[in-house]
Amino acid sequence: MQNEQQNQGGIEALAFTLGSEEYGINILKVQEIRGYDAVTKIANAPEFIKGVVNLRGVIVPIVDMRIKFNLGTPTYDQFTVVIILNIGERVVGMVVDSVSDVITLPPEQIKPAPEMGTALNTDYLIGLGTIDQRMVILVDIDRLMSSAEMGIIEKIAA
């Protein structure tokens, strides 16, 4: 797992924000970045699954990470961003507050994730990356999106 995310010993990550925190995910998992469009609601889906969209013939479940991690009431405007991810054999959309940039973190700038009060369970964290004065929480997006509670996404997308 760790080797897959290495890029000359470091990690290349897409940085995005959820609430007041900045997160990063492996850039290789990102298919595209889109604005938030209307979704087709799915009956009886958990609240954090906003619905599905048809992306060039592929039905893509859209997960709102802000709802998933109880980060207040999400707003949907022209700044709301959906990151389309390739996780295993699936395509999943993830709603975030904003996308900032692509960052490259050499190994010495990545520290293990402490047990701390982030919205994310530390099981899903790779570590903390620091660039200048920025602190980026590195998320193991494969592990997060394949977790048992996310298994419902498979059923919805099927």
Secondary structure, 3 states (H helix, E strand, C coil): CCHHHCECCEEEEEEEEECCEEEEEEHHHEEEEEECCCCECCCCCCCCEEEEEEECCEEEEEEEHHHHCCCCCCCCCCCCEEEEEEECCEEEEEEECEEEEEEEECHHHEECCCCCCCCCCHHHEEEEEEECCEEEEEECHHHHHCCHHHHHHHHHHC
